[in-house]
Amino acid sequence: MRLEELGHDLVRAFRSLHASPGYSLIVVLTVGLGVAATTTTVSFMSPYLIRELPFEDPARLVQIGQIDGIGPFDLVTVAVVVGVFLGIAILATLLPAIRAAATVPIGVLRYE
């Protein structure tokens, strides 16, 4: 049953992309640009990020990361970062939902 629904969804998606070639071109170019940028970034940065440390005993290294008493594991810092990410996630889901709720269903059905 699920595979049938997936097949129907894919057919519908391809039909809607075929119906508006300009939008389809923008979607394909955007996805391609995102994949190319990600691949390029990973290719250039991996030699610097994934390599052995130039020290005899890397386990003895110490990282100093506090600035004015604020560290990465400070409770307030973690709470603020989590709050910001939750706010972004809520906005990212709430704004499209509000827009979808404001859509007139008859107007959408006319174009199908």
N, C-alpha and C positions, 0 to 999 in steps of 0.2 A: 504494500500500500504506500509506504513512504517513497519507494523508488518511483512509483507511478507519479506521485505528486511532484517529486523532483524533476522528472521528465517534463511534466506539464509546465512547471515553473520555468525551466530552461527554454522550452519552446516559446513561451510567452515573452521571456526576456529577449530572445533573439528577434522575435517579431517586432517588439517595441523598439529595439535598436535599429532594425531595418526600416521602420517607419520614419525615423528621424536621423538621417545620415550625418547631419552637422553635429548633433549632440553626440552621436556615436564616435565621430572622429575626435571630438574633444575628450571624451571618456578614455578612448584608447591612447591618445597622446599623453594625457595626464597620468594614467597608470604606467605607461612606458617610461615617462620621465621620472616618476617616483622609483621604479625598479632600477633604472640606470643610475640615478643619484645614490641610491642605497648601495648598489654594487660597487660603484666607484669609491664611495666613502670607505666601505669595508676593505676594499682592495688596497687603498692607500694607507689606511690606519692599522691594518693587522700586523705589518712588520714592526710597528712601534709599540703596539699593545700586547702582542703575543710573542714574547721573546724572553730569554733567560736574563736574569739580572747580572750585571757585570761585577758581582761580588763573590768572594770566596764562600761566605756563609750567609745566604740571604735570610735565613730564619732569625738572625740577630738584628735585622734592620728594625727601626722604630719609625712610625709615622707620627708627625706632629701636625695636628689638624685643628687645633682650637684657636679661635680668634676672639679675643676679649671674653673668654669663658664660655663661648658657644661652640659646642662640639657636634659632630654628626649624630651622636646618640643621646643628645640632650632631650629631655622629655618635651620641653616647650617647642624645640625645633621640629621634632618628629610630629607633634600635634599640629603645628602650623602647616607643615608640608602635606600631611594627610588631609587637613581641612581644605587646602588649596586644590589638591587633586580631586577631592570629593565634589567641591564646588564646580570645577570644570566638567566633571563627569555628569553632574546633575544638569548643568546648562546644556551640555552636548546632547542629552536625551530629552530634556524638557522643551527646548525651543522647537525642534522638529515636531514634537507631539502637539504643541500648541498650534503650530502652523497646519498640521494635518487635521486637527479638530476644527479649525476655521474654514476648511475647504468644504465647498458645497458639493454634496455627493452627486446631484443631478448633473452638475457641470463636468464632473470627472467621468460619469457614465456616458456622456455625449461623445467623448473622444475615443471610446473603446470600440 
